Amino acid sequence: MKNKICLLFAAMLAVFLFSGLLTAQQAKLTVLNPLGQPPPIDRIPMAPRIENLEGKTIYIVDIAFTDTHQLFTEMQSLLSEKYPKTKWEVRTKAGSYGDDDKKLWDEIKEKGHAMIMGVGH
């Protein structure tokens, strides 16, 4: 019985030692340092705040996140009640959040005074 336990222990020790040797003999990887020199960032200041909302057109832009259009139309209704002299426009942006929608941005620049960008909930 004692011999069987010693033999089992020796077998386990051999497996442990040889598995360590096998992993040490595997191919080594060469990696690159992820630190780099990023390009300088051009800072664009935020648009100045508008003084009041009277007579202004404010766009509420929906990026089509799941179930947000109903939220933004409800926001439009509530804001119209609170600020009746302000025109509130809800628009859905083409593409996803990071995609450009030049047509919508041009419309907002031409007709709008401010924008609320809704990115989800």
C-alpha positions as CSV (number, residue, x, y, z in Angstrom):
1,M,0.0,0.0,0.0
2,K,2.8,2.4,0.9
3,N,4.5,1.6,-2.4
4,K,1.4,2.4,-4.3
5,I,1.1,5.8,-2.6
6,C,4.7,6.6,-3.3
7,L,4.4,5.5,-6.9
8,L,1.3,7.6,-7.3
9,F,3.0,10.6,-5.8
10,A,6.1,10.1,-8.0
11,A,3.8,9.9,-11.1
12,M,2.0,13.1,-10.1
13,L,5.3,14.9,-9.5
14,A,6.7,13.7,-12.9
15,V,3.6,15.0,-14.6
16,F,3.9,18.3,-12.8
17,L,7.6,18.7,-13.6
18,F,7.3,17.6,-17.3
19,S,4.3,19.9,-17.9
20,G,6.4,22.8,-16.7
21,L,9.3,21.9,-19.0
22,L,7.0,21.5,-22.0
23,T,5.5,25.0,-21.5
24,A,9.0,26.4,-21.1
25,Q,10.0,24.9,-24.4
26,Q,7.1,26.3,-26.4
27,A,7.7,29.1,-28.9
28,K,8.3,32.6,-27.4
29,L,6.2,35.5,-28.6
30,T,7.6,38.9,-29.6
31,V,5.4,41.8,-28.6
32,L,5.5,45.4,-29.5
33,N,5.3,48.2,-26.9
34,P,1.8,49.6,-27.1
35,L,3.0,53.0,-25.9
36,G,3.3,55.4,-28.8
37,Q,3.2,59.0,-29.7
38,P,-0.4,60.0,-30.6
39,P,-0.9,62.9,-32.9
40,P,-1.8,66.2,-31.4
41,I,-5.5,66.9,-30.8
42,D,-7.0,70.0,-32.4
43,R,-9.3,71.4,-29.7
44,I,-12.6,72.8,-30.9
45,P,-14.4,75.0,-28.3
46,M,-18.0,74.3,-27.4
47,A,-20.6,76.6,-29.0
48,P,-21.6,79.5,-26.8
49,R,-24.8,79.2,-24.8
50,I,-27.8,81.0,-26.2
51,E,-29.2,83.6,-23.8
52,N,-32.9,82.6,-24.0
53,L,-35.1,80.2,-25.9
54,E,-37.8,82.6,-27.1
55,G,-38.2,82.4,-30.8
56,K,-35.5,79.8,-31.2
57,T,-35.5,76.5,-33.0
58,I,-34.0,73.6,-31.0
59,Y,-33.4,70.3,-32.6
60,I,-33.7,67.1,-30.6
61,V,-31.6,64.5,-32.4
62,D,-32.3,60.8,-32.0
63,I,-29.5,58.4,-33.0
64,A,-32.0,55.6,-33.3
65,F,-31.0,53.8,-30.1
66,T,-33.6,51.2,-29.2
67,D,-36.9,52.7,-28.0
68,T,-35.6,56.3,-27.8
69,H,-37.8,57.9,-30.4
70,Q,-40.9,57.7,-28.3
71,L,-38.9,59.3,-25.4
72,F,-37.7,62.2,-27.6
73,T,-41.2,62.9,-29.0
74,E,-42.5,63.0,-25.4
75,M,-39.6,65.4,-24.5
76,Q,-40.7,67.6,-27.5
77,S,-44.3,67.6,-26.2
78,L,-43.2,68.5,-22.6
79,L,-40.7,71.2,-23.7
80,S,-43.3,72.7,-26.1
81,E,-45.7,73.1,-23.1
82,K,-43.0,74.6,-20.9
83,Y,-41.5,76.9,-23.6
84,P,-44.4,77.7,-26.0
85,K,-42.4,80.4,-27.9
86,T,-39.7,77.9,-28.9
87,K,-39.9,75.5,-31.8
88,W,-38.8,72.0,-31.0
89,E,-37.8,69.7,-33.9
90,V,-37.2,65.9,-33.4
91,R,-35.0,64.4,-36.1
92,T,-33.5,60.9,-36.4
93,K,-29.9,60.8,-37.4
94,A,-28.9,58.5,-40.3
95,G,-26.4,55.8,-39.4
96,S,-25.1,55.0,-36.0
97,Y,-23.7,57.4,-33.3
98,G,-20.2,57.7,-34.9
99,D,-21.5,58.1,-38.5
100,D,-21.6,61.5,-40.1
101,D,-25.0,62.8,-41.2
102,K,-24.0,65.9,-43.2
103,K,-27.6,66.6,-44.5
104,L,-28.9,66.8,-40.9
105,W,-26.0,68.8,-39.6
106,D,-26.4,71.3,-42.5
107,E,-30.2,71.6,-41.7
108,I,-29.4,72.3,-38.0
109,K,-26.8,74.9,-38.9
110,E,-29.1,76.6,-41.3
111,K,-32.4,76.5,-39.3
112,G,-31.5,75.7,-35.7
113,H,-30.2,77.7,-32.8
114,A,-29.2,74.7,-30.6
115,M,-29.3,70.9,-30.5
116,I,-29.9,68.3,-27.9
117,M,-28.2,65.0,-28.9
118,G,-29.9,62.0,-27.4
119,V,-27.6,59.0,-27.2
120,G,-29.8,56.5,-25.4
121,H,-31.2,55.8,-22.0
